[in-house]
Amino acid sequence: MRANVKNVFHNAENGHFEADVTLHERGEARTFAVSLRAPIDMDFATLRPALVTAAKQQRQFDEHVLIRRTQSARLHARTARHLDRILFSGPRYLDEILTRAA
């Protein structure tokens, strides 16, 4: 399992570090908003594993989780080719779509 820790900041009002921790496993990426009580001078080498552990604990409950499922590059390429074929099939089809949206 891979973990990414982003948007780490210390909330001085309540003495917590807050971060977005994304856990990657089995083709899914789940992002957790994690809060951890710790002093502001805690080094990142100690803080990061604690944030990841908090995200893993939160994962057990699966509440308020953002899930992103990754797709294969082959599927993306096939979808892109299909969309290109649709959008550029006629000389004015893309213009009509954009005009309607405006």
C-alpha positions as CSV (number, residue, x, y, z in Angstrom):
1,M,0.0,0.0,0.0
2,R,1.2,3.5,-0.9
3,A,0.4,6.6,1.0
4,N,0.6,10.3,0.0
5,V,0.4,13.0,2.6
6,K,-0.6,16.5,1.4
7,N,-1.8,19.8,2.7
8,V,-0.2,19.4,6.1
9,F,-0.7,22.3,8.5
10,H,-0.7,22.9,12.2
11,N,-3.9,24.3,13.7
12,A,-2.6,26.4,16.6
13,E,-6.1,26.9,18.0
14,N,-6.5,23.2,18.9
15,G,-2.9,21.9,18.7
16,H,-3.6,19.5,15.9
17,F,-1.8,18.8,12.6
18,E,-4.4,18.4,9.8
19,A,-3.7,16.8,6.5
20,D,-5.1,15.0,3.5
21,V,-3.8,11.4,3.4
22,T,-4.4,9.3,0.2
23,L,-4.1,5.6,0.6
24,H,-3.5,3.7,-2.7
25,E,-4.4,0.0,-2.8
26,R,-6.0,-2.4,-5.3
27,G,-6.5,0.2,-8.0
28,E,-8.3,2.6,-5.7
29,A,-7.2,5.8,-4.1
30,R,-9.0,6.8,-0.9
31,T,-8.4,10.3,0.6
32,F,-8.9,10.9,4.3
33,A,-9.0,14.3,6.1
34,V,-6.9,13.4,9.2
35,S,-6.3,15.3,12.4
36,L,-3.6,14.5,14.9
37,R,-2.8,16.1,18.2
38,A,0.9,16.9,18.1
39,P,3.3,19.8,19.0
40,I,4.1,22.2,16.2
41,D,7.9,21.4,16.4
42,M,7.3,17.7,15.6
43,D,9.6,16.7,12.7
44,F,8.0,15.4,9.5
45,A,9.8,12.0,9.6
46,T,7.8,11.3,12.8
47,L,4.6,13.1,11.8
48,R,4.1,11.4,8.4
49,P,3.8,7.8,9.7
50,A,1.5,8.9,12.5
51,L,-0.8,10.6,9.9
52,V,-0.8,7.5,7.7
53,T,-1.7,5.4,10.7
54,A,-4.5,7.7,11.6
55,A,-5.8,7.4,8.0
56,K,-5.6,3.6,8.1
57,Q,-7.6,3.6,11.3
58,Q,-10.2,5.9,9.8
59,R,-10.3,3.7,6.7
60,Q,-11.9,0.9,8.8
61,F,-15.0,3.1,9.3
62,D,-15.2,4.3,5.7
63,E,-17.1,7.5,6.6
64,H,-16.7,10.6,4.5
65,V,-14.2,9.1,2.2
66,L,-13.3,10.3,-1.3
67,I,-12.6,7.3,-3.5
68,R,-10.9,7.5,-6.9
69,R,-10.7,4.4,-8.9
70,T,-7.8,4.4,-11.4
71,Q,-8.3,3.1,-14.9
72,S,-5.8,1.5,-17.2
73,A,-4.0,3.7,-19.8
74,R,-5.4,1.5,-22.5
75,L,-9.0,2.3,-21.5
76,H,-8.2,6.0,-21.4
77,A,-6.7,5.9,-24.9
78,R,-9.7,4.0,-26.2
79,T,-12.1,6.6,-24.7
80,A,-10.0,9.5,-26.1
81,R,-10.1,8.0,-29.6
82,H,-13.9,7.5,-29.3
83,L,-14.5,11.0,-28.1
84,D,-12.3,12.4,-30.9
85,R,-14.3,10.5,-33.4
86,I,-17.6,11.8,-32.0
87,L,-16.5,15.4,-31.6
88,F,-14.7,15.8,-34.9
89,S,-17.0,13.6,-37.0
90,G,-18.7,16.6,-38.7
91,P,-17.2,19.9,-39.8
92,R,-19.4,21.9,-37.4
93,Y,-20.4,19.4,-34.7
94,L,-18.0,20.7,-32.1
95,D,-19.0,24.3,-32.9
96,E,-22.6,23.4,-32.3
97,I,-21.9,21.8,-28.9
98,L,-19.8,24.8,-27.8
99,T,-22.5,27.2,-29.0
100,R,-25.3,25.4,-27.1
101,A,-23.2,25.4,-23.9
102,A,-22.5,29.1,-24.2
